[in-house]
Amino acid sequence: MLEFIQHLVNGLSVGSIYALIALGYTMVFGILQLINFAHGDVYMLGAFIGMYCARYFRLADNPSLGALLIAILFAMVGCAAVGYLIERLAYRPLRKSPRINVLITAVGVSLFLEFSGQLLFGSDPKFFPQIYRPSGDWSIGELRINPLQVIAFGISITLMTILQYIIFKTRLGRAMRAVSFNHDYASLMGIPTNQVISCTFMLGSALAGAAGVLVGLTYPKIEPLMGVMPGLKAFVAAVLGGIGNVTGAVVGAITLGLAEEMLVGYWAPTYRDALAFAILILILLFKPTGLFGSKRTEKV
Amino acid sequence: MSSTNTPVNTLATGEVLLSFKDVGVHYGAIEAIKGVTFDVRKGEIVTLIGANGAGKTTTLRAVSGLVKVSKGSVTYKGETISNLDAHLIVRKRICQAPEGRGIFLNLSVEENLDLGAWAAPDKSTLKADLEHSFELFPRLKERRKQNAGTLSGGEQQMLAIARALMGHPELLLLDEPSLGLAPQIIERIFEIIQKINQEGKTVLLVEQNALQALQIAHQGVVLETGKVVTQGPARQLLASDEVRKAYLGE
């Protein structure tokens, strides 16, 4: 039982990180029907921005929750800017092009970021500074929990709640939902669709940036290709939840995180990375719309 | 349609609000409209009629900015609006209920109406406007919290018109509001269009239902394969043998 709870905590923590990344995938897909394959690399940039910010401000000298929040804030703002630029420079000129062109461009942007990262940061792994170091483990009875995991989980949930609020309660969110339904109809309301698309990229990228810092904190080895696998897994999580659906992305990501952790804990540790792809294949075979996705029906 | 609904004023007297001069639109290599010229005067209902593929919807999309004009010009109050982005044209108080109604089926009725007021010049009237919409379309009030996807076709059309009105249009563009609706509902929709017009809004109405459209319109423009074949006061068109034969099924 104890072991199970331990795996549960790990799974939730990993799943919430996947969720932060998956949200960006699903939001961009919702609004542009584009799989933004560069999204995992934005997450990588978030980790590096966090690292440089920590070095610059010497955050590791006074580790605290405040220091962590500063690093997260910088990573979020930096990644939002990167997301804006990616959309503006790579995708917007292709707005009216066939989808396959945009998809190939997305792969190109991804490679560009990965190898620019290797050039800029070096390809050897870097150590992420310990900007927040809660003392010891928290123990409840015999259960021992790494507080970093709890903090990471808490911050993820907070950010996701804020995102939900933006999407469902604000003017921007309403515009995003309108644009994701139909660009033409939205522009007939007077909604500047390009600006709304930019905002969507910035929000998604900011969340990925936060995820980068949180991962750097818990698994403190970062390198320019670190975004590839989490990026793919978050994509699977988004597909599992029904791509384009915000709630689905969170549920899919938590499910994937838990499933991975249980697989590793009880059965076959070496298959951790295979699981996501097995899920992807099964979903595409049996329920391509995902758990929460639905086909859009229109009345005539 | 009772005879009292038939407009008396068939003389073009108001100032020109919208003007098409030799407008052409291409979709790739295909020329959807080829040199369309007509005027819409303030306070009128002008209807664009013609068969499927005649270019009616394209003409409307050229006004609202959803398609780029490849030749000629569209002017509104003397200002060229062709090739402005759609979201900027709405700010000039030209609002459209698009083809297929264009309802956001993933949003509630009220959210749809709120979006209609996105570009409205004065936000303080939002509440009153909402009430006015519900007065015109009481069914929408009952369903304000519901997802718009649950509405019937007729209710969706009413929502589309109500939403376009939320933007305080001077010029209202309606694209086939009668499409796919039952005859009584069509009649109701046409009455509402007349009422909106009597409240001072100019209406550009695209219709396949030529007979009913001409009965409420002041002016008619007949399109055929992307060109204007005839235009004039709606009454004259209704009486013309040519039009009756081609479009009114006689």
Interface residues (C-beta under 8 A of the other chain):
Chain A: R174 A175 R177 A178 S180 F181 N182 D184 Y185 A186 S187 L188 M189 G190 I191 P192 T193 R296 T297 E298 K299 V300
Chain B: S64 G65 L66 D85 A86 H87 V90 R91 C95 Q96 P98 G100 G102 I103 F104 L105 N106 L107 E111 D114 L115 G116 W118 A119 G149 L151 S152 G153 Q156 R163 G167 G180
